[in-house]
């Protein structure tokens, strides 16, 4: 019997799709949802399932930003062939995304036992939600929001890309929250910070999903729940991306900060009362 049913896969796929790109922690919300449904959050099959359905959310990014991705990839290939094309910002940006992915890959492989073991605790999720909200609030206040996407540099990409490690080690911190906060501290405006977070997430999350696919199937997750969860994740994530870009163009991140605080405190309460098993 599959470790996760098709019905549970629908719910988890929807949670993943809504939260993957909002700065509220998709991993944290998945673990909370799994806990409420009685699914062991540190089970190898469950950890693998969570990573695989992220591919659906990443597919939504690929579709939503298809024209931008084609432009950047085309510039990269042109630069490989023609030296004069290597001064183009899109060519350099493609290399920056590749380089900025290296730190999280190295840490992810080295710390895999910790990530899937002690750090998978809901206590860690609760604490990370609260600490991450403080970081996000401070970043939004500190940032001058004066730099656009075309003003990004190699340093920006490396710092923002490396910040993904925080979410990798501390589920609940939020990959989107960490990257957007770092970008805001670097004075990027909210839309540029959000788009940079999307682009830097593509290789990291796709790689994680493909890496976990074999383990997820082998550990007891059926192909049907994986497929359903991934498709639901794609549909919901596409709508979430469209909404988020419109939202950050006119609003601060304060709503997300308050939401994270409420969820973090509530989670501590549920764990302390024994309603949820860490």
Buried (B, 14 or more C-beta within 10 A) or exposed (E): EBBBBBEBBBBBBBBBBBBBBBBBBBBBBBBBBBBEEEBBBBBBBBBBBBBBBBBBBBBBBEEBBEEBBEBBEBBBEBBEEEEEBBEBBBBBBBBBBEEBBBBBBEBBEEBEEEBBEEBBBBBBBBBBBBBBBEBBBBBBEEBEBEBEBEBBBEEBBBBBBBBBBBBBBBBBBBBBBBBBBBBBBBBBBBBBBBBBBBBBBBBBBBBBBEBBBEBBBEBBBBEEBBBBBBBBBBBBBBEBBEEBBEBBEEEBBEEBBEBBBEBBEEBBEBBEEEEBEB
